[in-house]
Amino acid sequence: MFEKMMNYIQEFLENTPNDIYEFSIILEDALVDDYDEMHNEQPRATEIIADETPDICASAEPGMTLEEIEEFKRKLRIEYDKALKAVI
């Protein structure tokens, strides 16, 4: 499940849609719903990705400007990279 989540984020970062709101809702929900399974697979990396990422997702709104989307992606990439470094 952890790998699936990280692949989902990576795909988003590489192929960002014009409206990121749906992605943010799905990611935020998955981090809650699948946390235990992810934590069993990659405890530290899951703690890292689940720390700030829900707040980043909560900042997304429908119809964000390109600049707002780029800022969202920048913040998400930071968390993604930190979690990737913690993978064992």
PyMOL Python script that loads the backbone (N, CA, C, O; Angstrom):
from pymol import cmd

cmd.read_pdbstr("""\
ATOM      1  N   MET A   1       0.830  -1.200   0.000  1.00  0.00           N
ATOM      2  CA  MET A   1       0.000   0.000   0.000  1.00  0.00           C
ATOM      3  C   MET A   1       0.873   1.261   0.000  1.00  0.00           C
ATOM      4  O   MET A   1       0.553   2.243  -0.669  1.00  0.00           O
ATOM      5  N   PHE A   2       1.982   1.225   0.760  1.00  0.00           N
ATOM      6  CA  PHE A   2       2.859   2.402   0.787  1.00  0.00           C
ATOM      7  C   PHE A   2       3.388   2.708  -0.610  1.00  0.00           C
ATOM      8  O   PHE A   2       3.376   3.858  -1.048  1.00  0.00           O
ATOM      9  N   GLU A   3       3.847   1.687  -1.295  1.00  0.00           N
ATOM     10  CA  GLU A   3       4.387   1.889  -2.641  1.00  0.00           C
ATOM     11  C   GLU A   3       3.307   2.424  -3.583  1.00  0.00           C
ATOM     12  O   GLU A   3       3.576   3.293  -4.413  1.00  0.00           O
ATOM     13  N   LYS A   4       2.099   1.908  -3.452  1.00  0.00           N
ATOM     14  CA  LYS A   4       0.978   2.386  -4.275  1.00  0.00           C
ATOM     15  C   LYS A   4       0.732   3.875  -4.039  1.00  0.00           C
ATOM     16  O   LYS A   4       0.513   4.638  -4.980  1.00  0.00           O
ATOM     17  N   MET A   5       0.772   4.274  -2.768  1.00  0.00           N
ATOM     18  CA  MET A   5       0.553   5.682  -2.422  1.00  0.00           C
ATOM     19  C   MET A   5       1.657   6.564  -3.003  1.00  0.00           C
ATOM     20  O   MET A   5       1.383   7.619  -3.576  1.00  0.00           O
ATOM     21  N   MET A   6       2.894   6.129  -2.852  1.00  0.00           N
ATOM     22  CA  MET A   6       4.015   6.913  -3.369  1.00  0.00           C
ATOM     23  C   MET A   6       3.961   6.994  -4.903  1.00  0.00           C
ATOM     24  O   MET A   6       4.286   8.032  -5.480  1.00  0.00           O
ATOM     25  N   ASN A   7       3.558   5.918  -5.552  1.00  0.00           N
ATOM     26  CA  ASN A   7       3.413   5.944  -7.007  1.00  0.00           C
ATOM     27  C   ASN A   7       2.314   6.906  -7.435  1.00  0.00           C
ATOM     28  O   ASN A   7       2.438   7.591  -8.450  1.00  0.00           O
ATOM     29  N   TYR A   8       1.237   6.954  -6.656  1.00  0.00           N
ATOM     30  CA  TYR A   8       0.127   7.871  -6.934  1.00  0.00           C
ATOM     31  C   TYR A   8       0.609   9.325  -6.853  1.00  0.00           C
ATOM     32  O   TYR A   8       0.269  10.149  -7.702  1.00  0.00           O
ATOM     33  N   ILE A   9       1.394   9.621  -5.834  1.00  0.00           N
ATOM     34  CA  ILE A   9       1.932  10.978  -5.675  1.00  0.00           C
ATOM     35  C   ILE A   9       2.903  11.291  -6.810  1.00  0.00           C
ATOM     36  O   ILE A   9       2.846  12.369  -7.401  1.00  0.00           O
ATOM     37  N   GLN A  10       3.784  10.358  -7.110  1.00  0.00           N
ATOM     38  CA  GLN A  10       4.759  10.570  -8.177  1.00  0.00           C
ATOM     39  C   GLN A  10       4.060  10.838  -9.516  1.00  0.00           C
ATOM     40  O   GLN A  10       4.448  11.745 -10.253  1.00  0.00           O
ATOM     41  N   GLU A  11       3.043  10.056  -9.821  1.00  0.00           N
ATOM     42  CA  GLU A  11       2.291  10.250 -11.064  1.00  0.00           C
ATOM     43  C   GLU A  11       1.674  11.650 -11.105  1.00  0.00           C
ATOM     44  O   GLU A  11       1.702  12.313 -12.142  1.00  0.00           O
ATOM     45  N   PHE A  12       1.127  12.089  -9.996  1.00  0.00           N
ATOM     46  CA  PHE A  12       0.556  13.432  -9.909  1.00  0.00           C
ATOM     47  C   PHE A  12       1.621  14.494 -10.153  1.00  0.00           C
ATOM     48  O   PHE A  12       1.403  15.435 -10.916  1.00  0.00           O
ATOM     49  N   LEU A  13       2.770  14.342  -9.505  1.00  0.00           N
ATOM     50  CA  LEU A  13       3.835  15.338  -9.650  1.00  0.00           C
ATOM     51  C   LEU A  13       4.359  15.418 -11.083  1.00  0.00           C
ATOM     52  O   LEU A  13       4.741  16.491 -11.550  1.00  0.00           O
ATOM     53  N   GLU A  14       4.377  14.294 -11.770  1.00  0.00           N
ATOM     54  CA  GLU A  14       4.887  14.260 -13.133  1.00  0.00           C
ATOM     55  C   GLU A  14       3.833  14.649 -14.172  1.00  0.00           C
ATOM     56  O   GLU A  14       4.173  15.185 -15.227  1.00  0.00           O
ATOM     57  N   ASN A  15       2.585  14.388 -13.886  1.00  0.00           N
ATOM     58  CA  ASN A  15       1.489  14.642 -14.841  1.00  0.00           C
ATOM     59  C   ASN A  15       0.340  15.345 -14.134  1.00  0.00           C
ATOM     60  O   ASN A  15      -0.750  14.789 -14.004  1.00  0.00           O
ATOM     61  N   THR A  16       0.579  16.535 -13.691  1.00  0.00           N
ATOM     62  CA  THR A  16      -0.395  17.275 -12.890  1.00  0.00           C
ATOM     63  C   THR A  16      -1.579  17.727 -13.738  1.00  0.00           C
ATOM     64  O   THR A  16      -1.399  18.361 -14.777  1.00  0.00           O
ATOM     65  N   PRO A  17      -2.798  17.399 -13.288  1.00  0.00           N
ATOM     66  CA  PRO A  17      -3.984  17.864 -14.021  1.00  0.00           C
ATOM     67  C   PRO A  17      -4.207  19.367 -13.787  1.00  0.00           C
ATOM     68  O   PRO A  17      -3.590  19.965 -12.906  1.00  0.00           O
ATOM     69  N   ASN A  18      -5.076  19.949 -14.570  1.00  0.00           N
ATOM     70  CA  ASN A  18      -5.374  21.378 -14.426  1.00  0.00           C
ATOM     71  C   ASN A  18      -6.102  21.685 -13.123  1.00  0.00           C
ATOM     72  O   ASN A  18      -5.950  22.771 -12.565  1.00  0.00           O
ATOM     73  N   ASP A  19      -6.883  20.743 -12.645  1.00  0.00           N
ATOM     74  CA  ASP A  19      -7.598  20.920 -11.380  1.00  0.00           C
ATOM     75  C   ASP A  19      -7.123  19.832 -10.422  1.00  0.00           C
ATOM     76  O   ASP A  19      -7.337  18.644 -10.662  1.00  0.00           O
ATOM     77  N   ILE A  20      -6.487  20.245  -9.349  1.00  0.00           N
ATOM     78  CA  ILE A  20      -5.872  19.292  -8.417  1.00  0.00           C
ATOM     79  C   ILE A  20      -6.763  18.951  -7.230  1.00  0.00           C
ATOM     80  O   ILE A  20      -6.380  18.158  -6.371  1.00  0.00           O
ATOM     81  N   TYR A  21      -7.930  19.538  -7.182  1.00  0.00           N
ATOM     82  CA  TYR A  21      -8.797  19.367  -6.010  1.00  0.00           C
ATOM     83  C   TYR A  21      -9.156  17.906  -5.751  1.00  0.00           C
ATOM     84  O   TYR A  21      -9.074  17.436  -4.616  1.00  0.00           O
ATOM     85  N   GLU A  22      -9.551  17.187  -6.800  1.00  0.00           N
ATOM     86  CA  GLU A  22      -9.926  15.784  -6.624  1.00  0.00           C
ATOM     87  C   GLU A  22      -8.745  14.960  -6.104  1.00  0.00           C
ATOM     88  O   GLU A  22      -8.902  14.135  -5.205  1.00  0.00           O
ATOM     89  N   PHE A  23      -7.574  15.191  -6.674  1.00  0.00           N
ATOM     90  CA  PHE A  23      -6.374  14.494  -6.212  1.00  0.00           C
ATOM     91  C   PHE A  23      -6.158  14.743  -4.721  1.00  0.00           C
ATOM     92  O   PHE A  23      -5.883  13.807  -3.969  1.00  0.00           O
ATOM     93  N   SER A  24      -6.280  15.981  -4.296  1.00  0.00           N
ATOM     94  CA  SER A  24      -6.012  16.320  -2.892  1.00  0.00           C
ATOM     95  C   SER A  24      -6.980  15.608  -1.946  1.00  0.00           C
ATOM     96  O   SER A  24      -6.583  15.179  -0.862  1.00  0.00           O
ATOM     97  N   ILE A  25      -8.231  15.483  -2.345  1.00  0.00           N
ATOM     98  CA  ILE A  25      -9.223  14.799  -1.507  1.00  0.00           C
ATOM     99  C   ILE A  25      -8.903  13.306  -1.425  1.00  0.00           C
ATOM    100  O   ILE A  25      -8.924  12.719  -0.343  1.00  0.00           O
ATOM    101  N   ILE A  26      -8.610  12.700  -2.568  1.00  0.00           N
ATOM    102  CA  ILE A  26      -8.302  11.269  -2.593  1.00  0.00           C
ATOM    103  C   ILE A  26      -7.057  10.974  -1.767  1.00  0.00           C
ATOM    104  O   ILE A  26      -7.042  10.022  -0.986  1.00  0.00           O
ATOM    105  N   LEU A  27      -6.020  11.777  -1.932  1.00  0.00           N
ATOM    106  CA  LEU A  27      -4.776  11.556  -1.189  1.00  0.00           C
ATOM    107  C   LEU A  27      -4.991  11.731   0.309  1.00  0.00           C
ATOM    108  O   LEU A  27      -4.543  10.903   1.103  1.00  0.00           O
ATOM    109  N   GLU A  28      -5.662  12.786   0.693  1.00  0.00           N
ATOM    110  CA  GLU A  28      -5.906  13.032   2.119  1.00  0.00           C
ATOM    111  C   GLU A  28      -6.691  11.882   2.741  1.00  0.00           C
ATOM    112  O   GLU A  28      -6.351  11.422   3.832  1.00  0.00           O
ATOM    113  N   ASP A  29      -7.733  11.412   2.064  1.00  0.00           N
ATOM    114  CA  ASP A  29      -8.531  10.290   2.567  1.00  0.00           C
ATOM    115  C   ASP A  29      -7.701   9.012   2.652  1.00  0.00           C
ATOM    116  O   ASP A  29      -7.793   8.275   3.633  1.00  0.00           O
ATOM    117  N   ALA A  30      -6.897   8.750   1.635  1.00  0.00           N
ATOM    118  CA  ALA A  30      -6.088   7.532   1.614  1.00  0.00           C
ATOM    119  C   ALA A  30      -5.061   7.526   2.737  1.00  0.00           C
ATOM    120  O   ALA A  30      -4.783   6.477   3.318  1.00  0.00           O
ATOM    121  N   LEU A  31      -4.502   8.673   3.044  1.00  0.00           N
ATOM    122  CA  LEU A  31      -3.520   8.738   4.129  1.00  0.00           C
ATOM    123  C   LEU A  31      -4.149   8.387   5.472  1.00  0.00           C
ATOM    124  O   LEU A  31      -3.473   7.872   6.363  1.00  0.00           O
ATOM    125  N   VAL A  32      -5.419   8.659   5.615  1.00  0.00           N
ATOM    126  CA  VAL A  32      -6.135   8.290   6.839  1.00  0.00           C
ATOM    127  C   VAL A  32      -6.595   6.836   6.772  1.00  0.00           C
ATOM    128  O   VAL A  32      -6.342   6.048   7.683  1.00  0.00           O
ATOM    129  N   ASP A  33      -7.268   6.497   5.686  1.00  0.00           N
ATOM    130  CA  ASP A  33      -7.865   5.164   5.558  1.00  0.00           C
ATOM    131  C   ASP A  33      -6.827   4.049   5.513  1.00  0.00           C
ATOM    132  O   ASP A  33      -7.053   2.974   6.069  1.00  0.00           O
ATOM    133  N   ASP A  34      -5.702   4.287   4.865  1.00  0.00           N
ATOM    134  CA  ASP A  34      -4.696   3.241   4.659  1.00  0.00           C
ATOM    135  C   ASP A  34      -3.471   3.405   5.550  1.00  0.00           C
ATOM    136  O   ASP A  34      -2.460   2.731   5.348  1.00  0.00           O
ATOM    137  N   TYR A  35      -3.556   4.287   6.522  1.00  0.00           N
ATOM    138  CA  TYR A  35      -2.386   4.590   7.357  1.00  0.00           C
ATOM    139  C   TYR A  35      -1.806   3.343   8.018  1.00  0.00           C
ATOM    140  O   TYR A  35      -0.597   3.122   7.947  1.00  0.00           O
ATOM    141  N   ASP A  36      -2.633   2.529   8.655  1.00  0.00           N
ATOM    142  CA  ASP A  36      -2.123   1.367   9.389  1.00  0.00           C
ATOM    143  C   ASP A  36      -1.400   0.392   8.472  1.00  0.00           C
ATOM    144  O   ASP A  36      -0.332  -0.117   8.810  1.00  0.00           O
ATOM    145  N   GLU A  37      -1.987   0.138   7.317  1.00  0.00           N
ATOM    146  CA  GLU A  37      -1.358  -0.787   6.373  1.00  0.00           C
ATOM    147  C   GLU A  37      -0.031  -0.211   5.862  1.00  0.00           C
ATOM    148  O   GLU A  37       0.967  -0.924   5.762  1.00  0.00           O
ATOM    149  N   MET A  38      -0.034   1.068   5.547  1.00  0.00           N
ATOM    150  CA  MET A  38       1.192   1.714   5.094  1.00  0.00           C
ATOM    151  C   MET A  38       2.246   1.696   6.199  1.00  0.00           C
ATOM    152  O   MET A  38       3.423   1.443   5.943  1.00  0.00           O
ATOM    153  N   HIS A  39       1.814   1.966   7.420  1.00  0.00           N
ATOM    154  CA  HIS A  39       2.736   2.019   8.556  1.00  0.00           C
ATOM    155  C   HIS A  39       3.368   0.656   8.812  1.00  0.00           C
ATOM    156  O   HIS A  39       4.537   0.578   9.190  1.00  0.00           O
ATOM    157  N   ASN A  40       2.618  -0.407   8.614  1.00  0.00           N
ATOM    158  CA  ASN A  40       3.171  -1.752   8.770  1.00  0.00           C
ATOM    159  C   ASN A  40       4.274  -2.020   7.755  1.00  0.00           C
ATOM    160  O   ASN A  40       5.233  -2.735   8.047  1.00  0.00           O
ATOM    161  N   GLU A  41       4.139  -1.448   6.566  1.00  0.00           N
ATOM    162  CA  GLU A  41       5.112  -1.669   5.494  1.00  0.00           C
ATOM    163  C   GLU A  41       6.337  -0.771   5.631  1.00  0.00           C
ATOM    164  O   GLU A  41       7.467  -1.234   5.479  1.00  0.00           O
ATOM    165  N   GLN A  42       6.120   0.491   5.914  1.00  0.00           N
ATOM    166  CA  GLN A  42       7.194   1.490   5.979  1.00  0.00           C
ATOM    167  C   GLN A  42       6.889   2.467   7.119  1.00  0.00           C
ATOM    168  O   GLN A  42       6.389   3.565   6.872  1.00  0.00           O
ATOM    169  N   PRO A  43       7.185   2.081   8.359  1.00  0.00           N
ATOM    170  CA  PRO A  43       6.769   2.903   9.502  1.00  0.00           C
ATOM    171  C   PRO A  43       7.255   4.358   9.467  1.00  0.00           C
ATOM    172  O   PRO A  43       6.440   5.279   9.525  1.00  0.00           O
ATOM    173  N   ARG A  44       8.547   4.568   9.373  1.00  0.00           N
ATOM    174  CA  ARG A  44       9.067   5.940   9.441  1.00  0.00           C
ATOM    175  C   ARG A  44       8.638   6.763   8.229  1.00  0.00           C
ATOM    176  O   ARG A  44       8.240   7.919   8.375  1.00  0.00           O
ATOM    177  N   ALA A  45       8.715   6.184   7.053  1.00  0.00           N
ATOM    178  CA  ALA A  45       8.333   6.905   5.837  1.00  0.00           C
ATOM    179  C   ALA A  45       6.847   7.280   5.865  1.00  0.00           C
ATOM    180  O   ALA A  45       6.467   8.354   5.400  1.00  0.00           O
ATOM    181  N   THR A  46       6.019   6.402   6.406  1.00  0.00           N
ATOM    182  CA  THR A  46       4.589   6.695   6.517  1.00  0.00           C
ATOM    183  C   THR A  46       4.352   7.833   7.491  1.00  0.00           C
ATOM    184  O   THR A  46       3.536   8.717   7.229  1.00  0.00           O
ATOM    185  N   GLU A  47       5.056   7.818   8.611  1.00  0.00           N
ATOM    186  CA  GLU A  47       4.922   8.916   9.578  1.00  0.00           C
ATOM    187  C   GLU A  47       5.291  10.250   8.935  1.00  0.00           C
ATOM    188  O   GLU A  47       4.637  11.267   9.169  1.00  0.00           O
ATOM    189  N   ILE A  48       6.339  10.233   8.131  1.00  0.00           N
ATOM    190  CA  ILE A  48       6.782  11.464   7.465  1.00  0.00           C
ATOM    191  C   ILE A  48       5.740  11.946   6.461  1.00  0.00           C
ATOM    192  O   ILE A  48       5.355  13.115   6.482  1.00  0.00           O
ATOM    193  N   ILE A  49       5.281  11.055   5.582  1.00  0.00           N
ATOM    194  CA  ILE A  49       4.342  11.480   4.534  1.00  0.00           C
ATOM    195  C   ILE A  49       2.986  11.869   5.128  1.00  0.00           C
ATOM    196  O   ILE A  49       2.265  12.680   4.546  1.00  0.00           O
ATOM    197  N   ALA A  50       2.636  11.297   6.283  1.00  0.00           N
ATOM    198  CA  ALA A  50       1.336  11.592   6.890  1.00  0.00           C
ATOM    199  C   ALA A  50       1.380  12.790   7.836  1.00  0.00           C
ATOM    200  O   ALA A  50       0.344  13.197   8.362  1.00  0.00           O
ATOM    201  N   ASP A  51       2.555  13.354   8.056  1.00  0.00           N
ATOM    202  CA  ASP A  51       2.671  14.470   8.994  1.00  0.00           C
ATOM    203  C   ASP A  51       2.137  15.773   8.390  1.00  0.00           C
ATOM    204  O   ASP A  51       1.162  16.333   8.889  1.00  0.00           O
ATOM    205  N   GLU A  52       2.762  16.246   7.337  1.00  0.00           N
ATOM    206  CA  GLU A  52       2.392  17.528   6.723  1.00  0.00           C
ATOM    207  C   GLU A  52       1.455  17.404   5.529  1.00  0.00           C
ATOM    208  O   GLU A  52       0.726  18.343   5.210  1.00  0.00           O
ATOM    209  N   THR A  53       1.471  16.256   4.873  1.00  0.00           N
ATOM    210  CA  THR A  53       0.725  16.102   3.622  1.00  0.00           C
ATOM    211  C   THR A  53      -0.780  16.347   3.767  1.00  0.00           C
ATOM    212  O   THR A  53      -1.364  16.986   2.892  1.00  0.00           O
ATOM    213  N   PRO A  54      -1.437  15.865   4.836  1.00  0.00           N
ATOM    214  CA  PRO A  54      -2.875  16.181   4.951  1.00  0.00           C
ATOM    215  C   PRO A  54      -3.157  17.689   4.991  1.00  0.00           C
ATOM    216  O   PRO A  54      -4.153  18.143   4.428  1.00  0.00           O
ATOM    217  N   ASP A  55      -2.306  18.453   5.641  1.00  0.00           N
ATOM    218  CA  ASP A  55      -2.486  19.908   5.668  1.00  0.00           C
ATOM    219  C   ASP A  55      -2.274  20.516   4.282  1.00  0.00           C
ATOM    220  O   ASP A  55      -2.979  21.441   3.882  1.00  0.00           O
ATOM    221  N   ILE A  56      -1.304  19.988   3.568  1.00  0.00           N
ATOM    222  CA  ILE A  56      -1.071  20.458   2.199  1.00  0.00           C
ATOM    223  C   ILE A  56      -2.302  20.166   1.348  1.00  0.00           C
ATOM    224  O   ILE A  56      -2.762  21.023   0.594  1.00  0.00           O
ATOM    225  N   CYS A  57      -2.833  18.946   1.474  1.00  0.00           N
ATOM    226  CA  CYS A  57      -4.031  18.570   0.710  1.00  0.00           C
ATOM    227  C   CYS A  57      -5.217  19.453   1.077  1.00  0.00           C
ATOM    228  O   CYS A  57      -5.995  19.845   0.206  1.00  0.00           O
ATOM    229  N   ALA A  58      -5.357  19.763   2.343  1.00  0.00           N
ATOM    230  CA  ALA A  58      -6.480  20.588   2.801  1.00  0.00           C
ATOM    231  C   ALA A  58      -6.415  22.003   2.233  1.00  0.00           C
ATOM    232  O   ALA A  58      -7.425  22.706   2.201  1.00  0.00           O
ATOM    233  N   SER A  59      -5.237  22.420   1.786  1.00  0.00           N
ATOM    234  CA  SER A  59      -5.097  23.770   1.228  1.00  0.00           C
ATOM    235  C   SER A  59      -5.609  23.867  -0.207  1.00  0.00           C
ATOM    236  O   SER A  59      -5.781  24.970  -0.728  1.00  0.00           O
ATOM    237  N   ALA A  60      -5.854  22.727  -0.850  1.00  0.00           N
ATOM    238  CA  ALA A  60      -6.310  22.736  -2.247  1.00  0.00           C
ATOM    239  C   ALA A  60      -7.769  23.162  -2.339  1.00  0.00           C
ATOM    240  O   ALA A  60      -8.599  22.799  -1.506  1.00  0.00           O
ATOM    241  N   GLU A  61      -8.051  23.930  -3.360  1.00  0.00           N
ATOM    242  CA  GLU A  61      -9.405  24.405  -3.631  1.00  0.00           C
ATOM    243  C   GLU A  61      -9.702  24.214  -5.112  1.00  0.00           C
ATOM    244  O   GLU A  61      -8.780  24.205  -5.928  1.00  0.00           O
ATOM    245  N   PRO A  62     -10.971  24.063  -5.471  1.00  0.00           N
ATOM    246  CA  PRO A  62     -11.301  23.988  -6.900  1.00  0.00           C
ATOM    247  C   PRO A  62     -10.897  25.291  -7.604  1.00  0.00           C
ATOM    248  O   PRO A  62     -11.027  26.377  -7.038  1.00  0.00           O
ATOM    249  N   GLY A  63     -10.416  25.171  -8.817  1.00  0.00           N
ATOM    250  CA  GLY A  63     -10.104  26.354  -9.616  1.00  0.00           C
ATOM    251  C   GLY A  63      -8.865  27.112  -9.197  1.00  0.00           C
ATOM    252  O   GLY A  63      -8.792  28.325  -9.397  1.00  0.00           O
ATOM    253  N   MET A  64      -7.894  26.438  -8.626  1.00  0.00           N
ATOM    254  CA  MET A  64      -6.665  27.125  -8.211  1.00  0.00           C
ATOM    255  C   MET A  64      -5.906  27.639  -9.439  1.00  0.00           C
ATOM    256  O   MET A  64      -5.986  27.064 -10.524  1.00  0.00           O
ATOM    257  N   THR A  65      -5.172  28.732  -9.238  1.00  0.00           N
ATOM    258  CA  THR A  65      -4.356  29.280 -10.318  1.00  0.00           C
ATOM    259  C   THR A  65      -3.132  28.398 -10.529  1.00  0.00           C
ATOM    260  O   THR A  65      -2.799  27.568  -9.683  1.00  0.00           O
ATOM    261  N   LEU A  66      -2.475  28.584 -11.650  1.00  0.00           N
ATOM    262  CA  LEU A  66      -1.264  27.828 -11.951  1.00  0.00           C
ATOM    263  C   LEU A  66      -0.204  28.057 -10.872  1.00  0.00           C
ATOM    264  O   LEU A  66       0.491  27.120 -10.479  1.00  0.00           O
ATOM    265  N   GLU A  67      -0.081  29.272 -10.401  1.00  0.00           N
ATOM    266  CA  GLU A  67       0.892  29.583  -9.351  1.00  0.00           C
ATOM    267  C   GLU A  67       0.555  28.840  -8.056  1.00  0.00           C
ATOM    268  O   GLU A  67       1.449  28.322  -7.387  1.00  0.00           O
ATOM    269  N   GLU A  68      -0.717  28.790  -7.707  1.00  0.00           N
ATOM    270  CA  GLU A  68      -1.136  28.075  -6.497  1.00  0.00           C
ATOM    271  C   GLU A  68      -0.887  26.574  -6.637  1.00  0.00           C
ATOM    272  O   GLU A  68      -0.476  25.913  -5.684  1.00  0.00           O
ATOM    273  N   ILE A  69      -1.137  26.051  -7.824  1.00  0.00           N
ATOM    274  CA  ILE A  69      -0.891  24.622  -8.068  1.00  0.00           C
ATOM    275  C   ILE A  69       0.600  24.321  -7.966  1.00  0.00           C
ATOM    276  O   ILE A  69       0.990  23.305  -7.391  1.00  0.00           O
ATOM    277  N   GLU A  70       1.423  25.182  -8.510  1.00  0.00           N
ATOM    278  CA  GLU A  70       2.875  24.974  -8.440  1.00  0.00           C
ATOM    279  C   GLU A  70       3.360  25.021  -6.988  1.00  0.00           C
ATOM    280  O   GLU A  70       4.253  24.261  -6.614  1.00  0.00           O
ATOM    281  N   GLU A  71       2.795  25.884  -6.187  1.00  0.00           N
ATOM    282  CA  GLU A  71       3.158  25.951  -4.767  1.00  0.00           C
ATOM    283  C   GLU A  71       2.719  24.678  -4.046  1.00  0.00           C
ATOM    284  O   GLU A  71       3.456  24.147  -3.215  1.00  0.00           O
ATOM    285  N   PHE A  72       1.538  24.197  -4.358  1.00  0.00           N
ATOM    286  CA  PHE A  72       1.036  22.939  -3.800  1.00  0.00           C
ATOM    287  C   PHE A  72       1.995  21.810  -4.148  1.00  0.00           C
ATOM    288  O   PHE A  72       2.380  21.022  -3.284  1.00  0.00           O
ATOM    289  N   LYS A  73       2.377  21.736  -5.416  1.00  0.00           N
ATOM    290  CA  LYS A  73       3.293  20.689  -5.868  1.00  0.00           C
ATOM    291  C   LYS A  73       4.650  20.807  -5.182  1.00  0.00           C
ATOM    292  O   LYS A  73       5.246  19.796  -4.813  1.00  0.00           O
ATOM    293  N   ARG A  74       5.140  22.026  -5.007  1.00  0.00           N
ATOM    294  CA  ARG A  74       6.433  22.228  -4.359  1.00  0.00           C
ATOM    295  C   ARG A  74       6.411  21.674  -2.936  1.00  0.00           C
ATOM    296  O   ARG A  74       7.331  20.967  -2.523  1.00  0.00           O
ATOM    297  N   LYS A  75       5.370  21.994  -2.200  1.00  0.00           N
ATOM    298  CA  LYS A  75       5.238  21.512  -0.823  1.00  0.00           C
ATOM    299  C   LYS A  75       5.083  19.991  -0.789  1.00  0.00           C
ATOM    300  O   LYS A  75       5.687  19.315   0.044  1.00  0.00           O
ATOM    301  N   LEU A  76       4.275  19.466  -1.694  1.00  0.00           N
ATOM    302  CA  LEU A  76       4.058  18.018  -1.736  1.00  0.00           C
ATOM    303  C   LEU A  76       5.351  17.293  -2.100  1.00  0.00           C
ATOM    304  O   LEU A  76       5.656  16.249  -1.524  1.00  0.00           O
ATOM    305  N   ARG A  77       6.108  17.830  -3.042  1.00  0.00           N
ATOM    306  CA  ARG A  77       7.369  17.201  -3.438  1.00  0.00           C
ATOM    307  C   ARG A  77       8.348  17.139  -2.267  1.00  0.00           C
ATOM    308  O   ARG A  77       9.064  16.148  -2.117  1.00  0.00           O
ATOM    309  N   ILE A  78       8.390  18.163  -1.452  1.00  0.00           N
ATOM    310  CA  ILE A  78       9.272  18.164  -0.281  1.00  0.00           C
ATOM    311  C   ILE A  78       8.925  16.985   0.629  1.00  0.00           C
ATOM    312  O   ILE A  78       9.814  16.255   1.066  1.00  0.00           O
ATOM    313  N   GLU A  79       7.651  16.802   0.909  1.00  0.00           N
ATOM    314  CA  GLU A  79       7.221  15.708   1.784  1.00  0.00           C
ATOM    315  C   GLU A  79       7.462  14.351   1.125  1.00  0.00           C
ATOM    316  O   GLU A  79       7.887  13.399   1.780  1.00  0.00           O
ATOM    317  N   TYR A  80       7.188  14.275  -0.158  1.00  0.00           N
ATOM    318  CA  TYR A  80       7.409  13.042  -0.917  1.00  0.00           C
ATOM    319  C   TYR A  80       8.890  12.648  -0.865  1.00  0.00           C
ATOM    320  O   TYR A  80       9.222  11.492  -0.600  1.00  0.00           O
ATOM    321  N   ASP A  81       9.766  13.608  -1.118  1.00  0.00           N
ATOM    322  CA  ASP A  81      11.206  13.333  -1.110  1.00  0.00           C
ATOM    323  C   ASP A  81      11.691  12.924   0.278  1.00  0.00           C
ATOM    324  O   ASP A  81      12.516  12.019   0.406  1.00  0.00           O
ATOM    325  N   LYS A  82      11.183  13.586   1.315  1.00  0.00           N
ATOM    326  CA  LYS A  82      11.572  13.204   2.678  1.00  0.00           C
ATOM    327  C   LYS A  82      11.145  11.775   2.981  1.00  0.00           C
ATOM    328  O   LYS A  82      11.913  11.006   3.559  1.00  0.00           O
ATOM    329  N   ALA A  83       9.930  11.419   2.596  1.00  0.00           N
ATOM    330  CA  ALA A  83       9.431  10.056   2.846  1.00  0.00           C
ATOM    331  C   ALA A  83      10.235   9.035   2.046  1.00  0.00           C
ATOM    332  O   ALA A  83      10.548   7.953   2.545  1.00  0.00           O
ATOM    333  N   LEU A  84      10.563   9.379   0.821  1.00  0.00           N
ATOM    334  CA  LEU A  84      11.337   8.456  -0.021  1.00  0.00           C
ATOM    335  C   LEU A  84      12.697   8.147   0.603  1.00  0.00           C
ATOM    336  O   LEU A  84      13.167   7.011   0.542  1.00  0.00           O
ATOM    337  N   LYS A  85      13.317   9.142   1.195  1.00  0.00           N
ATOM    338  CA  LYS A  85      14.616   8.950   1.842  1.00  0.00           C
ATOM    339  C   LYS A  85      14.518   8.052   3.070  1.00  0.00           C
ATOM    340  O   LYS A  85      15.513   7.453   3.478  1.00  0.00           O
ATOM    341  N   ALA A  86      13.337   7.954   3.660  1.00  0.00           N
ATOM    342  CA  ALA A  86      13.146   7.154   4.870  1.00  0.00           C
ATOM    343  C   ALA A  86      12.736   5.703   4.585  1.00  0.00           C
ATOM    344  O   ALA A  86      12.606   4.894   5.503  1.00  0.00           O
ATOM    345  N   VAL A  87      12.538   5.392   3.313  1.00  0.00           N
ATOM    346  CA  VAL A  87      12.131   4.022   2.940  1.00  0.00           C
ATOM    347  C   VAL A  87      13.252   3.047   3.273  1.00  0.00           C
ATOM    348  O   VAL A  87      14.424   3.283   2.979  1.00  0.00           O
ATOM    349  N   ILE A  88      12.845   1.933   3.903  1.00  0.00           N
ATOM    350  CA  ILE A  88      13.836   0.900   4.232  1.00  0.00           C
ATOM    351  C   ILE A  88      13.663  -0.321   3.356  1.00  0.00           C
ATOM    352  O   ILE A  88      14.410  -1.290   3.494  1.00  0.00           O
TER     353      ILE A  88
END
""", "prot")
cmd.dss("prot")
cmd.show_as("cartoon", "prot")
cmd.util.cbc("prot")
cmd.orient("prot")
